């Protein structure tokens, strides 16, 4: 066992040495406690960001499937629209029926989340290719083309969100791992100096690595 170097010093130097060691021990204990709290919080934060990343991945997968379904529906509608619909001047009743058909179809798409609510305004003004006088097959082509475009846009947004979530999760994981190492080092230093603490402040240091081995994701 190594001898305390203070034993070879004059009594006043011994007092100063022990006072310094006590100060170092108190500071080491304080820092170890602070880093331990920070590491615990970083561990919780990393888990939250990991959950966000998983949620973003699920959302991207759902957005991709919704886009593919919209594209398949558009392909079928294009096939049906390839056969020209009989054109005629039509009656006011027919035009009213077509307008109601388009409004119902658009409203249903908005309710499903296939189209934004602003489309209802475009429908009224005729913007975006919405023409209530079109044949129902042609109306469906316009509708399904718009839905496919919206679903593609939502998918691209989802992939961007997923990339951001993955990046943030990686940063949180790196911060967590760094604080784990710092907490271990601080705990080791505090343990080495614990003998110099006042008796009332001595205690067994908590296990810093508890659960950390399992939570490495």
Backbone as a ProteinNet text record, in pm:
[ID]
protein_1_A
[PRIMARY]
XXXXXXXXXXXXXXXXXXXXXXXXXXXXXXXXXXXXXXXXXXXXXXXXXXXXXXXXXXXXXXXXXXXXXXXXXXXXXXXXXXXXXXXXXXXXXXXXXXXXXXXXXXXXXXXXXXXXXXXXXXXXXXXXXXXXXXXXXXXXXXXXXXXXXXXXXXXXXXXXXXXXXXXXXXXXXXXXXXXXXXXXXXXXXXXXXXXXXXXXXXXXXXXXXXXXXXXXX
[TERTIARY]
85.3	0	88.4	61.4	144.9	125.2	235.3	229.7	185.3	101.4	55.3	175.7	205.9	324.8	318.3	198.9	187.8	260.7	285.1	352.9	498	555.5	694.8	706.3	595.4	594.2	580.8	624.4	600.7	451.3	414.9	273.5	188.9	242.9	161.9	142.9	247.4	234.1	137.1	138.3	44.4	-98.6	-125.2	-259.5	-300.6	-206.2	-238	-261.2	-176.8	-190.4	-325	-361.2	-488.2	-606.4	-592	-699.4	-716.9	-603.8	-612.2	-674.9	-633.1	-688.4	-837.8	-877	-1018.8	-1096.7	-1038.8	-1103.9	-1113.9	-1004.2	-1006.5	-1111.6	-1121.6	-1217.8	-1360.8	-1387.3	-1522.2	-1556.7	-1460.2	-1484.3	-1503.5	-1423	-1436.7	-1571.9	-1616.2	-1746.6	-1859.8	-1848.4	-1951.2	-1957.9	-1840.7	-1838.1	-1891.6	-1855.6	-1904.6	-2056.2	-2112.1	-2257.9	-2322.9	-2264.9	-2321.2	-2316	-2201.5	-2187.9	-2278.6	-2297	-2387.1	-2529.5	-2573.8	-2708	-2716.8	-2612.4	-2612.1	-2614.3	-2539.9	-2537.5	-2673.6	-2739.3	-2872.7	-2972	-2964	-3053.3	-3022.3	-2894.3	-2856.3	-2904.9	-2904.8	-2954.6	-3104	-3179.3	-3322.9	-3346.9	-3266.7	-3283.2	-3252.4	-3147.3	-3112.2	-3224	-3287.9	-3398.6	-3516.9	-3544.1	-3654.7	-3627.4	-3504.1	-3471.2	-3474.7	-3437.9	-3446.4	-3591.5	-3680.9	-3823.6	-3875.7	-3828.8	-3867.9	-3820.9	-3699.4	-3647.5	-3732.6	-3768.8	-3851.9	-3988.8	-4044.6	-4174.1	-4164.1	-4054.7	-4035	-4019.6	-3952.3	-3937	-4072.6	-4154.8	-4288.6	-4371.7	-4360.3	-4435.6	-4389.7	-4259.5	-4207.6	-4258.9	-4260.2	-4310.4	-4458.1	-4535.9	-4678	-4696.4	-4615.6	-4625.7	-4588.6	-4488.7	-4448.2	-4560.4	-4621.9	-4731	-4849.7	-4880	-4990.6	-4960.5	-4836.7	-4799.8	-4811.2	-4761.8	-4769.6	-4914.3	-4999.2	-5140.9	-5202.3	-5164.6	-5215.8	-5167.7	-5042.5	-4989.7	-5059.7	-5086.2	-5156.6	-5299.1	-5364.1	-5499.4	-5498.3	-5396.2	-5383.9	-5361.1	-5281	-5256.1	-5384.9	-5464.6	-5592.7	-5686.1	-5686.7	-5773.7	-5726.3	-5595.5	-5542.5	-5582.9	-5580.5	-5621.8	-5767.4	-5851.2	-5993.4	-6015.4	-5936.3	-5953	-5897.2	-5823.9	-5768.4	-5877	-5992.3	-6105.4	-6188	-6192.5	-6258.5	-6404.2	-6441.3	-6580.8	-6663.1	-6785.8	-6871	-6893.1	-6863	-6878	-7011.6	-7068.1	-7192.1	-7203.5	-7298.1	-7314.3	-7365.8	-7445.3	-7495.9	-7603.3	-7675.8	-7782.1	-7738.3	-7814.7	-7784	-7790	-7881.8	-7892.6	-7768.3	-7717.4	-7596.4	-7476.9	-7464.8	-7353.5	-7364.3	-7486.1	-7506	-7468.8	-7505.5	-7470	-7318.4	-7252.4	-7107	-7038.6	-7091.2	-7031.9	-7049.1	-7167.9	-7189.6	-7097.6	-7080.1	-6992.4	-6849.3	-6802.1	-6665.8	-6651.5	-6747.1	-6738.3	-6739.5	-6824.9	-6827.4	-6694.5	-6640.5	-6513.6	-6399.3	-6394.3	-6287.8	-6303.7	-6427.1	-6450.8	-6409.7	-6439.1	-6400.1	-6248.4	-6180.4	-6033.8	-5973.3	-6032.8	-5984.7	-6003.4	-6118.1	-6146.3	-6050.1	-6009.3	-5914	-5772	-5747.7	-5612.5	-5535.9	-5604.2	-5538.1	-5512.1	-5591.8	-5578.3	-5590	-5524.7	-5539.8	-5675.8	-5720.8	-5852	-5858.4	-5742.9	-5741.9	-5792.2	-5795.2	-5843	-5989.3	-6064.9	-6205.4	-6219.1	-6125.9	-6126.1	-6088.5	-5986.6	-5948	-6063.3	-6140.1	-6253.9	-6356.4	-6374.8	-6471.6	-6422.9	-6291.9	-6237.1	-6197.3	-6188.5	-6148	-5998.6	-5921.1	-5775.4	-5732.5	-5611.8	-5556.6	-5618.5	-5687.7	-5745.8	-5880.5	-5938	-6069	-6177.9	-6244.7	-6350.2	-6472.5	-6577.2	-6695.1	-6768.7	-6735.6	-6803.7	-6739.9	-6626.6	-6561	-6644.6	-6623	-6687.5	-6636.5	-6718.9	-6675.5	-6544.2	-6519.7	-6392.8	-6276.6	-6294.6	-6189.3	-6173.5	-6285.2	-6277.1	-6194.4	-6216.6	-6138.9	-5990.5	-5961.4	-5821.2	-5755.5	-5824.7	-5772	-5755.8	-5857.1	-5854.4	-5739.4	-5726.3	-5622.8	-5482.6	-5472.5	-5341.8	-5301.5	-5397.3	-5369	-5334.7	-5407.6	-5380.7	-5241.1	-5203.4	-5070.1	-4961.4	-4983.4	-4884.4	-4872.2	-4985.6	-4983.7	-4916.3	-4949.5	-4889.5	-4738.7	-4696.3	-4552.6	-4484.7	-4548.2	-4492.9	-4484.9	-4589.1	-4589.6	-4481.9	-4458.8	-4353.7	-4216.4	-4192.9	-4064.5	-4046.2	-4153.4	-4145.2	-4111.9	-4173.3	-4149.7	-4004.8	-3947.9	-3808.3	-3714.2	-3746.4	-3663.4	-3673	-3793.7	-3812.5	-3739	-3744.1	-3674.2	-3523.7	-3469.8	-3326	-3285.5	-3367.3	-3338.9	-3346.5	-3449.1	-3464.6	-3348.5	-3302.4	-3189.2	-3062.7	-3042.2	-2925.1	-2930.2	-3046.4	-3060.7	-3040.9	-3090.5	-3073.3	-2925.9	-2852.7	-2709.8	-2634.2	-2670.8	-2606.5	-2636.1	-2761.6	-2799.1	-2726.6	-2711.7	-2641.2	-2493.1	-2432.8	-2292.3	-2274.1	-2366.3	-2358.6	-2375.8	-2468.9	-2490.1	-2364.5	-2303.4	-2185	-2069.4	-2055	-1948.1	-1967.8	-2092.3	-2119.6	-2106.6	-2137.9	-2116.7	-1968.8	-1882.6	-1739.2	-1692.5	-1741.1	-1702.6	-1751.4	-1873	-1926.8	-1845	-1804.2	-1721	-1586.7	-1525.6	-1396.3	-1410	-1517.2	-1538.8	-1565.2	-1641	-1669	-1541.1	-1454.5	-1327.7	-1239.7	-1233.3	-1151.8	-1211.5	-1341.9	-1405.6	-1383	-1388.3	-1366.1	-1223.6	-1127.6	-987.7	-962.9	-1043.2	-1024.2	-1123.3	-1209.7	-1316.1	-1261	-1144.2	-1087.6	-1057.9	-1046.3	-1016.4	-1142.3	-1258	-1382.6	-1410.3	-1480.5	-1527.7	-1612.5	-1609.8	-1678	-1825.3	-1889.6	-2033.2	-2064.5	-1963.2	-1986.6	-1947.7	-1888.6	-1846.9	-1967.5	-1970.7	-2079.5	-2035.7	-2105.9	-2076.1	-2130.2	-2046.1	-2088.7	-2187.2	-2293.7	-2389.5	-2325.6	-2383.2	-2332.8	-2363.7	-2260.1	-2281.2	-2322.3	-2284.1	-2303.6	-2428	-2509.7	-2627.3	-2721.2	-2749	-2841.9	-2781.8	-2657.5	-2600.2	-2559.2	-2517.6	-2473.6	-2589.5	-2707.8	-2822.9	-2874.9	-2863.7	-2921.1	-2814	-2772.8	-2666.4	-2718	-2850.2	-2905.4	-2905.9
-119.3	0	123.5	218.2	337.2	426.4	484.4	570.6	709.4	771.9	908	1000.4	1075	1161.5	1270.1	1296.3	1402.4	1366.6	1234.8	1192.9	1241.5	1270.9	1315.6	1467.3	1537.9	1683.1	1737.7	1863.3	1927.8	1935.5	1952.5	1945.5	2049.1	2173.4	2275.7	2243	2181.8	2139.3	2022.4	1937	1824.7	1876.2	1978.1	2035	2093.5	2168.2	2226.6	2118	2014.2	1904.5	1834.3	1805.3	1737.5	1826	1955.8	2048.1	2049.4	2048.7	2044.3	1913.9	1804.6	1675.1	1667.9	1727.2	1728.1	1811	1924.8	2008.9	1935	1867.5	1789.4	1679.2	1614.2	1504.4	1555.4	1668.5	1726.5	1767.1	1830.7	1873.4	1753	1649.3	1528.8	1463	1459.9	1400.4	1482.3	1615.8	1702.7	1684.6	1682.5	1667.7	1530.9	1426.7	1292.3	1286.4	1352.3	1353.7	1427.7	1541.3	1619.8	1542.9	1480.4	1406.2	1283.9	1223.2	1108.2	1148.6	1262.9	1312.7	1343.7	1409.8	1443.3	1317.7	1215.3	1090.4	1022.2	1026.9	966.8	1039.6	1171.7	1249.4	1224.9	1214.6	1187.6	1050.7	955.8	822.2	827.3	902.4	917.5	990.1	1094.3	1170.7	1084.5	1003.7	916.1	817.2	767.8	674.4	743.5	866.9	941.3	966.4	1005.9	1029.3	900.1	790	660.5	626.4	655.5	632.1	721.1	846.3	937.1	883.3	828.8	773.3	655.7	567.8	453	499.5	598.8	650.7	712.3	784.7	844.5	736.8	628	517.9	455	436.7	380.7	475.4	604.4	702.6	702.5	690.2	684.4	560.7	448.5	324.8	338.9	397.5	418.2	514.4	620	717.6	653.8	565.7	499.2	410.2	332.2	244.4	325.8	436.9	521.8	579.5	617.4	670.7	562.6	442.4	334	298	297.4	269.8	377.8	502.5	612.3	599.4	559.6	542.9	427.8	320.4	207.4	245.7	321.9	367.5	461.6	546.8	637.8	560.2	455.7	374	310.6	259.1	199.4	304.3	421.9	528.2	573.8	581.7	618.9	517	390.8	286.4	304.2	333	353.7	479.2	583.5	709.7	702.7	595.7	583.5	563.6	517.2	500.8	628.6	703	834.2	824.1	915.5	922.9	995.4	955.8	1023.2	1168.9	1256.8	1399.5	1447.7	1535.6	1600	1730.3	1808.7	1936.2	1915	1807.5	1777.6	1875.8	1835	1919.2	1980.2	2076.3	2139.8	2038	1943.6	1839.5	1752	1715.7	1633.1	1707	1834.9	1912.4	1924	1939.6	1947.2	1814.9	1704.4	1572.6	1553.8	1598.4	1584.4	1668.6	1788	1874.1	1812.4	1757.7	1692.6	1570.9	1497.2	1380	1420.8	1527.9	1572.7	1623	1698.1	1751.6	1639	1540.5	1427.1	1351.7	1332.2	1258.3	1333.8	1464.5	1545.6	1551.9	1570.7	1577.4	1446.8	1334.4	1204.9	1191.5	1240.4	1233.8	1321.3	1437.9	1526.5	1460	1397.2	1331.2	1215.4	1144.5	1033.9	1082.9	1210.8	1263.1	1252.7	1215.5	1204.9	1341.2	1440.2	1575	1675.6	1791.9	1895.7	1963.8	2024.7	2089.8	2207.2	2264.1	2378.8	2342.1	2212.5	2169.6	2207.5	2213.1	2250.5	2391.8	2479	2615.2	2612.7	2533.6	2520.9	2465.7	2378.4	2320.1	2427.2	2520.6	2628.4	2725	2755.5	2852.2	2788.8	2656.1	2588.4	2578.1	2613	2602.4	2456.2	2428.2	2294.2	2191.1	2235.3	2140.9	2086	2137.4	2089.2	2151.6	2068.9	2115.1	2025.8	2077.8	1994.6	1950.6	2008.2	1970	1847.6	1804.2	1686.9	1561.8	1464.6	1335.2	1273.6	1197.4	1138.3	1061.2	991.4	919.1	1017.1	1127.6	1228.8	1301	1318.8	1378.2	1290.1	1160.5	1068.5	1072	1091	1100	1221.8	1335.8	1457	1434.5	1372.5	1347.5	1255.3	1144.2	1046.9	1097.7	1181.5	1242.1	1335.8	1411.5	1502.6	1424.5	1317.3	1236	1175.5	1123.4	1064.1	1168.6	1290.5	1397.1	1433.8	1443.2	1476.8	1366.1	1241.5	1129.8	1120.7	1152.4	1154.4	1263.8	1380.7	1491.6	1454.8	1391.4	1351.4	1246.5	1158.5	1058.4	1124.7	1222	1292.1	1368.4	1427.6	1494.6	1395	1277.8	1175.5	1127.8	1110.4	1066.2	1172.8	1300.5	1408.1	1411.2	1392.7	1389.8	1271.5	1158	1039.6	1062.1	1124.8	1151.1	1243.5	1345	1436	1363.1	1279.6	1204.2	1108.1	1045.1	952.7	1028.3	1145.8	1227.1	1271.2	1317.9	1362	1245.8	1128	1010.9	972.9	985.4	954.4	1053.8	1181.9	1282.2	1255.1	1222.3	1194	1070.9	970	849	879.2	962.1	997.6	1076.8	1169.6	1247.2	1156.7	1062.3	967.4	885	831	747	827.2	952.8	1037.4	1065.2	1093.7	1121.7	995.9	880.4	755.4	738.7	759.5	746.8	850	973.2	1078.9	1047.9	993.4	958.6	847.7	749.6	641.1	694.8	782.8	839.2	925	1004.3	1089.5	1005.7	897.9	810	743.5	704.6	641.8	739.3	863.7	965.1	995.9	1009	1038.3	924.8	801	686.3	685.1	725.7	727.5	832.7	938	1046.7	1042.2	942	938.9	935.3	877.2	867.2	1004.2	1106.4	1240.5	1321.8	1265.8	1336.3	1340	1443.3	1440.1	1315.6	1261.3	1134.4	1140.4	1255.7	1264.9	1259.1	1287.1	1289.2	1158.9	1066.2	941.4	850.7	792.5	700	613.4	507.6	418.9	482.2	493.3	552.9	461.2	515.2	430.9	367.8	255.2	185.9	269.1	321.9	413.2	340.9	214.2	144.9	57.1	68	-17.9	6.1	-98.8	-89.8	-32.9	18.4	81	-20.7	-138.5	-239.5	-281.6	-293.5	-337.6	-227.4	-100.4	9.8	74.2	6.5	56.6	104	92.9	131.9	281.7
0	0	0	-89.6	-101.4	20.3	67.6	184.4	143.7	226.7	200.9	206.8	97.9	97	202.5	257.5	357.9	486.9	509.7	632.9	636.2	520.9	516.9	522.9	540.7	540	681.1	702.8	832.5	860.8	987.9	1026.3	955.5	934.4	866.6	718.5	661.7	522.3	510.8	613.5	614.1	615.3	696	702.4	567.7	507.2	376.5	272.6	276.4	180.3	196	320.9	343.6	306	329.2	290.9	139.6	68.5	-78.4	-125.1	-63.6	-103.7	-72.6	40.6	74.9	-26.9	-64.3	-165.6	-298	-336.1	-460.5	-454	-338.6	-324.5	-333.6	-266.8	-272.5	-415	-481.9	-619.5	-711.3	-692.1	-774.9	-752.6	-625.9	-596.4	-659.1	-647	-705.5	-856.6	-920.8	-1066.1	-1107.6	-1032.6	-1065	-1055.6	-953.5	-939.8	-1056.4	-1094.8	-1204.4	-1336.3	-1363	-1488.4	-1488.4	-1371.5	-1363.1	-1399.7	-1348.9	-1382.9	-1532.1	-1584.4	-1727	-1813.2	-1772.6	-1849.4	-1846.9	-1731.8	-1721.8	-1812.1	-1812.2	-1898.7	-2046	-2077.8	-2216.8	-2260.6	-2168.4	-2199.6	-2232	-2151.5	-2177.6	-2309.4	-2334.1	-2457.7	-2579.8	-2570.4	-2682.5	-2711.4	-2606.2	-2625.2	-2691.3	-2650	-2712.4	-2859.9	-2892.9	-3033	-3113.4	-3049.1	-3116.6	-3147.7	-3053.6	-3077.3	-3189.4	-3193.2	-3301.8	-3436.5	-3438.7	-3564.1	-3610.3	-3518	-3554.8	-3605.3	-3538.9	-3581.4	-3720.8	-3747.4	-3879.2	-3986	-3952.8	-4048	-4081.3	-3979	-4003.7	-4089.5	-4062.4	-4140.5	-4286	-4308.7	-4445.3	-4517.5	-4448	-4508.2	-4545.3	-4456.4	-4485.5	-4602.8	-4606.6	-4715.3	-4848.9	-4847.1	-4971.4	-5023.4	-4936	-4978	-5029.3	-4962.4	-5007.8	-5145.5	-5170.3	-5301.6	-5408.4	-5377.5	-5475	-5507.4	-5408.1	-5432.7	-5521.2	-5496.8	-5578.9	-5722.8	-5742.2	-5877.5	-5949.6	-5879	-5941	-5979.7	-5892.9	-5923.2	-6043.8	-6051.2	-6165	-6293.9	-6287.8	-6407.1	-6457.9	-6367.2	-6407.9	-6468.4	-6409.9	-6462.5	-6599.5	-6618.9	-6750.5	-6856	-6818	-6912.3	-6951.6	-6852.5	-6881.9	-6964.4	-6937.9	-7010.3	-7151.2	-7183.1	-7318	-7421.5	-7378.1	-7469.6	-7465.2	-7576.2	-7575.4	-7531.5	-7443.7	-7399.4	-7505	-7522.3	-7620.7	-7582.2	-7676.5	-7648.8	-7701.5	-7626.3	-7668.3	-7593.6	-7632.2	-7563.7	-7421.5	-7400.4	-7267.6	-7224.1	-7126.3	-7073.4	-6941.4	-6897	-6768.6	-6655.6	-6667.2	-6564.4	-6561.5	-6680.3	-6687.5	-6627.6	-6660.2	-6605	-6452.7	-6403.1	-6258	-6192.5	-6257.9	-6204.5	-6201.8	-6309.7	-6316.2	-6208.3	-6186.1	-6083.8	-5945.1	-5919.8	-5790.5	-5774.6	-5884.6	-5881.1	-5846.6	-5911.5	-5885.6	-5742.4	-5695.1	-5559.4	-5455.7	-5478.7	-5385.7	-5387.6	-5507.8	-5519.9	-5453.3	-5476.6	-5416.9	-5265.2	-5219	-5074.6	-5006.6	-5070.7	-5014.3	-5009.8	-5115.2	-5118.1	-5008.8	-4985.9	-4879.2	-4743.1	-4724.2	-4596.6	-4571.5	-4677.1	-4661.8	-4639.1	-4666	-4656.1	-4786	-4894.7	-5024.6	-5086.7	-5049.2	-5103.3	-4989.2	-5003.3	-4901.3	-4913.9	-4806	-4805.6	-4902.3	-4938.1	-5029.5	-5168.7	-5198.9	-5330.5	-5349.5	-5242.1	-5253.4	-5307.9	-5270.9	-5326.4	-5473.4	-5508.8	-5649.5	-5732.2	-5672.8	-5743	-5777.4	-5687.6	-5710.3	-5817.3	-5815.5	-5910.9	-6043.2	-6045.9	-6168.6	-6185.9	-6083	-6091	-6079.9	-6128.3	-6116.1	-6207.9	-6310.6	-6405.6	-6365	-6256.5	-6212.3	-6299.1	-6374.7	-6465.3	-6446.5	-6383.2	-6356.3	-6481.6	-6597.2	-6720.9	-6786.4	-6734.3	-6792.3	-6768.9	-6856.8	-6839	-6707.9	-6635.6	-6508.3	-6516.7	-6626.9	-6641.2	-6645	-6717.7	-6724.7	-6590.6	-6522.2	-6388.9	-6295.2	-6303.3	-6219.5	-6255.1	-6383.4	-6424.1	-6360.5	-6365	-6301.2	-6151	-6090.9	-5946.9	-5908	-5977.9	-5941.6	-5973.6	-6076.4	-6104.8	-5990.2	-5941.4	-5829.7	-5703.2	-5678.5	-5559.2	-5565.4	-5681.6	-5696.1	-5672.3	-5723.4	-5703.8	-5555.9	-5488.1	-5345.6	-5265.3	-5295.4	-5222.5	-5245.6	-5367.7	-5395	-5314	-5307.9	-5230	-5081.3	-5029.3	-4888.8	-4860.1	-4957.7	-4940.3	-4933.5	-5020.5	-5019.4	-4888	-4839.1	-4709.3	-4598.3	-4605.4	-4503	-4505.1	-4624.6	-4632.7	-4577.4	-4603.1	-4548.5	-4396.2	-4344.1	-4199.1	-4137.1	-4204.9	-4154.3	-4150.2	-4254.6	-4257.4	-4142.8	-4117.2	-4006.3	-3872.6	-3856.9	-3732	-3710.7	-3818.4	-3806.3	-3765	-3825.9	-3792.1	-3645.7	-3602.2	-3463.6	-3366.2	-3402.8	-3316.6	-3305.1	-3414.9	-3411.6	-3323.6	-3333.3	-3248	-3100.8	-3071.6	-2932.8	-2880.4	-2966.3	-2924.6	-2898	-2983.7	-2963.9	-2834.2	-2808.2	-2684	-2562.6	-2572.7	-2463	-2435	-2540.7	-2523.2	-2463.7	-2509	-2456.6	-2308.2	-2270	-2129	-2043.1	-2099.8	-2025.6	-1989.7	-2089	-2064.1	-1962.6	-1976.6	-1883.2	-1742.4	-1731.6	-1600.1	-1535	-1613.7	-1559.5	-1510.2	-1591.1	-1551.9	-1426.3	-1420.3	-1302.9	-1178.4	-1194	-1080.1	-1030.1	-1122.2	-1083.6	-1005.9	-1056.4	-987.1	-849.7	-840.6	-711.8	-612.6	-662.1	-574	-519.3	-604.5	-561.5	-453.6	-454.2	-357.9	-242.4	-238.6	-138.3	5.1	22	157.4	217.8	132.3	182.4	211	180	207	356.7	402.8	541.4	563.1	681.9	709.7	672.8	694	666.9	517.8	434	289.4	221.2	295.6	232.5	211.5	97.6	66.4	-50.1	-72.3	-184.7	-310.6	-411.9	-538.2	-608.1	-671.6	-743.6	-865.8	-907.7	-1027.2	-1149.4	-1214.8	-1326.7	-1453.6	-1465.3	-1591.7	-1591.2	-1488	-1478	-1596.1	-1669.1	-1781	-1907.1	-1900	-2018	-2122.8	-2078.7	-2175.6	-2263.8	-2202.2	-2280.1	-2371.1	-2328.7	-2404.2	-2490.3	-2592.4	-2679.4	-2812.5	-2838.8	-2968.8	-2982
[MASK]
+++++++++++++++++++++++++++++++++++++++++++++++++++++++++++++++++++++++++++++++++++++++++++++++++++++++++++++++++++++++++++++++++++++++++++++++++++++++++++++++++++++++++++++++++++++++++++++++++++++++++++++++++++++++++

